[in-house]
Amino acid sequence: INGSGGAKVQIFDKAGSVVGSSFFMDSLGSGSCASGYGDPIILYDRLAQRWVMQEFSSGGNYMCFYISGTPDPTEGTWHGYAFQAPNFPDYPHIGVWPDAYYTTTNEHPGAVYAFDRENMITGGTARALQRFALTDLDGYGFQAGTPADLDGADAPPAGAPGIIMRHVDDEAHSSYPDDAVNDLLEIYAFDVDWDNAGNSTFTQLPDIVITDYNSWMIDYSTFYSVPQPGSSTRLDPIREVILNRLIYRNFGDHETLAGVFPTNIDEATSGSTVNAGQRWFELRKIGSGDWMLHQEGTYQPGDSSENRFVGSLAMDQSGNMALAYSFTDLDPAVNPSLNFTGRLSDDSLNAMSQPEVNLVTGSGTGGGRWGDYASMNVDPADDCTFWFTGEYMSGSWATRVGSFKFEACGCELILDSPTISAVVQGPNVIRVQWNDSAVPEMTEYRVYRATASGGPYDLMATVADSSPGSGGGAGYTWDDTTVSGGITYSYIVRSSDGGACLSDPSNEVSVEATGVCLLPPEFAGVVGVSNPGEEACALDVMWNSGTSLCSGDLGYSVYRSTTSGFTPDSGTLVADGVVSLTYHDGGNLVYGERYYYVVRATDIGNGVSEDNLVEASAKPTGVISVSDWSDDVEAYGSIADAVADGWVHGADAGSDDWSVATGDDNTTGTGNAFQSFDVGDVTDKWLHTDSIGVITTTELSFWHKYQFESGFDGAVLEISVDAGVNWQDLGAHITSGGYNDTISTSFSNPIGGQNAWSGDQPAFGQVVVDLSAFDGQTVRIRWRMGCDSSFGDGPWLIDDVLVTDAGVAGPCSTGEPVLFADGFEGGDAGAWSVTQP
């Protein structure tokens, strides 16, 4: 729990008895982590049989991890790790995954981290964190995704990326088309490469369309909105995120993601009526297919005086689902309490059909912030018992831990494991054979394959039992026609009743396939795209050599689009059969347009291609020359004029009020300056330059004056080296006129916890920044203001921006289009024809 000195930990046994003394999490830390600040998470890493604890530090923006040395948290050995974030890592959530501990935080934009689980579970030296950023959802002052957290004994398929999700109410976010019938779930795949961080990717997967829900609760940004009896103070439903936890399970024949988030049953998008309910969902993925919506529902069985909020759900080994949540009722009065419900795996879809049960009834009224880390988990000892912890009122706020299970969980049959054999049936075919189970209730057999003895195994086929209701009949065969010659494959088979009963694995058999090698090459994809800065628009695409697994030579195909996340196909193919490791693309490119590239490798010997989706992008420009670039804002009559000249402005939270103000500038006191105001609402707004080239002597300077609520509102200077996808603070590079304060983490300022300019500077002062650390890169500079939910103040004025020794690119001309390129190395002449006279 959050204590006055950080996160406080107390261990209990399952009977509710205290085990050992309580301790503060930061007693395990050192350095900045010796002073914890709260928002703790505790999870059990079932695959490693280790406990994982985390909180953030009181200073320095550190995320502090503690991993138990054994499965027993009372044993006393913990491995501590401190990772520093570029911003205050508010509201962290963790997902246990085989290749990383994935963590999301409320930053602006919301951040997604991968931490080195492999070394952390052994106490080894952890490799550097890896970080990507989500785009902000405008309209929300709180920005965070939620990572998938593994439940159950079966890991995801080998190499499966970490999953991050968030929900999108398109009425709340102006950047999404307004659809009165549907809303969205967004899914992102974090594929981490610990050996080469440059190969790691963060890719948005296809959206999931769900039924429309309503996140208007007083408005789209007020935190405390759920009513309670006996008080005008409202409680926070945490509308902005998929709530703790987003659960993942691998059932063998399908994978599942399930989660819950708040919705207002009242459909109005104006006024202050709030009738809070719980929107829940289950997604499924079969094999290599996309994630698809399996079922969804809104749980609010009572009348409009009842509220159900801050929920958490989980799923047991049989696919039964449990949902627990906070509960209030205005009439008859029920103070903040805890209830739970659920559904069995064979209940009708789209409904929580089990009775609602009260876990504990509250007394007294609560404060605004409420139950942030309510959590439903499944006991790994039986994979059936649910354990829930949440906040309720007992005079003052209190925590309750409760457990329950469904009778319809687990297998009560005595199972036998199949006995299998395998033989080469012909070129590129292996036949797997096994006996019929002696258990009459078995209805199917699941065949798994691996390329290494002992796994990890992939599910290859589900074969129906040909004699359901009787056991010990004729055996079964299954032909694997996807094998590659010269490769040894290992197989196991498990019998199942199609429900909770799944036998232990059979004996493993290994066979080397004959025939031709059909394996795709190993290839990491494109590594970069550079702008050569030529008179004719062009871009240079680069990649590292791939590896043939069939001892053949490789050719490369280059695909191009103006849309990120595109699917490579014949319509986006610009070059085929390339045998070098670069491609000069001068085909019909347009100055200022951003182009995205994917490169794929093909084994020339067998014609098999791999299917990576790694992207890199760049914009073509003309010749780049070194000169000073300056802007005194005098050429602009409005902010629209500045945008036409390459400036970009916006707001990730709150309103965007950037303007060109006349009558108060640095030079004469009567000219122009950029202006934005400190307001009394949660706001995150910014103004940034177009792309600027940097060399070792490049320096930035500008003049500004400001009037911010001291210590609570303020501004920072940031830089992006990837065209605005990610931003980092420039405070450490300021040589004159640097930050003068640290922004409070209270009242939800998006830059809370960061060093910044704050307070009053009534006269223009100069800021000088050394950009030499970014030598050789093309950057954008951003002026960013953060305001909290309390008082506002005056304006921030920015004038006389100067970048000395800047690499300034001129325009380029569009050349003749390259319709198609073929290096004749791919072995496929299907695009060619011969015409004889």
Order of alpha helices (4+ residues) and beta strands (2+ residues): beta-beta-beta-beta-beta-beta-beta-beta-beta-beta-alpha-beta-beta-beta-beta-beta-beta-beta-beta-beta-beta-beta-beta-beta-beta-beta-beta-beta-beta-beta-beta-beta-beta-beta-beta-beta-beta-beta-beta-beta-beta-beta-beta-beta-beta-alpha-beta-beta-beta-beta-beta-beta-beta-beta-beta-beta-beta-beta-beta-beta
